[in-house]
Amino acid sequence: MQYWTPNKNIFDFEYANNITLEECQKRQIDVHFGWELIKVAKDNNGEKYGVFKNVDTGKIIEKEFNQLVAHPPAKPH
């Protein structure tokens, strides 16, 4: 399992962020900070992949996946 986010942390509250990162490490969940999902597509063989952009460097990468749960950016009303 992997967690990708364009943010520099999971939570703004440092204690909650640290506890969550510890749990991710225990459960072998790879956490990738600073990557924004910009596109989801399929290749010629029907394999799905996400296109990610590094928010600091602008580098673009493609990452294959079987299942994806994406949450669009949201702000409070």
Residue, then its C-alpha position, 0 to 999 in steps of 0.5 A: m500500500q502507498y500514500w501519495t500527497p502533494n503536502k509535506n505532512i499528513f496532518d498539520f498537528e505535529y503529534a498526530n502526524n508523527i503517530t500516523l507516520e509511525e503506524c504507516q511504518k509499522r504497517q509497511i505503508d509507503v508514504h510519498f510526500g510532495w507528489e501531486l496526482i495530475k492524471v490517471a490513464k491507461d496504456n495500450n495494454g489496458e494497464k492503469y497508471g497515475v502521472f505525478k508531478n513533484v511540487d518542488t522540482g516539477k519532475i514528472i513520473e508515472k506509477e502503475f496501480n491496480q486500485l486507486v483511491a483519490h481525494p480531490p483538493a478540498k477547502p472548508h466552506 
